[in-house]
Amino acid sequence: MKSIILFRHGKSEWNTFYDSDHNRPLAPRGIKAAKKMGVFLANKKQVPDLVISSTAIRARTTVELAIEKGNWKSAMILESAIYGGPPTVLLSIAKAQLDTIKSICFVGHEPNFSMFISQACGLGHIEFTTANMAKIDFNVNNWKDIEFEKGVLDWLQKPKELDY
């Protein structure tokens, strides 16, 4: 079994200076939600083996806060192709991972993530707001064997639905 967790960046700040969309920071609400989701995943005992984050400031900050607050021991790498890339980019990145890795957490953006969930699981449109997480399971032993429409949506979690 291989699992992909999708983690959309927290709410970003629009009322501050940034030189490009790529460098837009998190808003206070996004910081709070990122920490909450880090604890959520730790409490669920589903911390990923590997985190692959977009290089955008808001995505990288989201996962850094989640890792710190949830005390994750995950390896983390940054991948520029996630920013602005289509769902096929995520699929290609996942297919290239070592089979010793059981679960990957991608941290990034819309509409890429809701489209990935829909295509991976053969579902209609999924609403995937800021700091949401979703876990998709693939009944395979090797990453190269994951395919769209072969995934099963295990859960979808919104930070506003958590009490802590």
C-alpha positions, 0 to 999 in steps of 0.5 A: 500500500502506498499513500499520498497526503495532499496538504494545501498551503494555509491562508496567504496574506494579500495585504502585505508587500511581496514581489511575486505570487511565489513569495506571498507569505502566510496570513495569521489564520494560515499560520494557525491552521498549518500548526493545527494540521501538523498536530492533526496528522501526528495525532492520527499517527499518519505522519508521512515518510517524505514531504515534498513541498512547492518552493512557494513561500506560503507552501514551504512555511505551511509545512515547516510549521506543521512539521515543528508543531506536530513533531514530524520526523519526515524527510523534506524536499522542495520541488519547484515543479509543484508550483503551477504544475498540473496533476500529472506532475504530482503523479510523475514525482510520486512514481519516481520515489523509492519503494521503501517510502510508504507515504508522501505528503505533497504541499502545494496549491489549487487547482492542482490538488483538487484536480489530482484528488478527482483524477486519482480517485475517479471522483467529481469536483472536490472542494479543497480550501486552504490548509485542507489535507486529503489522504489517497491510498493506492493498493500497490507495492511500487510507486511506479504502479500508481495510476489515476482512477486507481486511488481511494480517498481515505479521508479529507480534513479541514482545519476548521472542523478540528476542535484544537 
